[in-house]
């Protein structure tokens, strides 16, 4: 039996979806190479905008066959689109220089007309300390420190006051990040995988995007039930902390609408692969095999795949507590699918299921 956290209201009935988005890893394979993968990524954002999608998101993944530096990519994609927002979900702060990231984010946001939406995370990832360097504290504490510094930097706070000669500016000069995008901070989100991170986001005054991996759920609690509880906690904490209405919450999910028998068979095979291989599922040719076991450690949950006929997918989405609680749905695209397959997924979701969720395209 699932018990909600004290003082946190139960999620409301199904919320109409204000926005529809997608999440891609901008992957490439050993045959076509990275340049083609990047070009296909831009074409995917262009196609999504033509279909009326309001947001496009990309992973950051180091040392593999995926996008490792999202901000230059968004600056490029933004020159080929006009309306769709561009965001990274997520950027792990443990391995970011917060000031350099703030400079790059401000530059990118100004170049694309204020359409940048960054999701950052403070997960305890210490996989690449041998490359990026170790820290004096644990990985999560260091990530939170860098997150705070980043938020201060994009808020145009004074980072240093020149106190003497030889510091590159006259004594008394207050140093702030430039160029500064005044509204960027309002478009920063926390990539949340737990109740604690959802509450943290609300206390920091940043938005929330809930992904496809979660941990620390109660025994017997489904992925959707826990996701809904985290979203409810975010909204309750936001109202208590800021005395305002919380910003819209986005949820990423594998929603694969099979409009033909062939597609339903394909999506069912992906569903099985994800349920049996977890995060190792759907890798482009040449991608690294994840070190984590297919069976996730205790306390880790992988999101379900919503696949089947349009009617079956619609019923499943409407019945899922996490998706019901969200204001925005973000379609998680299988990493090994090519451009044509991904465009097909975007098209079928927008044409069949999304209009029945209260969504209207942006034209």
Secondary structure, DSSP 8 states (H G I E B T S, - for coil): -----TT-----S----SEEEEEE-----TTT-HHHHHHHHHHHHHHHHHTT--EEEE---TTSSS-S-HHHHHHHHTTS-SS-EEEEEEEEGGG--HHHHHHHHHHHHHHTTS-B-EEEE-----TTHHHH---SS-HHHHHHHHHHHHHHHHTT---EE--SSSSSS-TT-EE--SS--TTGGGGEEEEESSHHHHHHHHHHT-EEEE-SEEES--TT--HHHHHHHHHHHHHHHHHHHHSS----EEEEEEEEE--SHHHHHHHHHHHHHHHHHGGGSS--TT----SS-SS--TTEEE--EEEESHHHHHHHHHH-HHHHH-SEEEEE--TT--HHHHHHHHHHIIIIIGGGGT-----
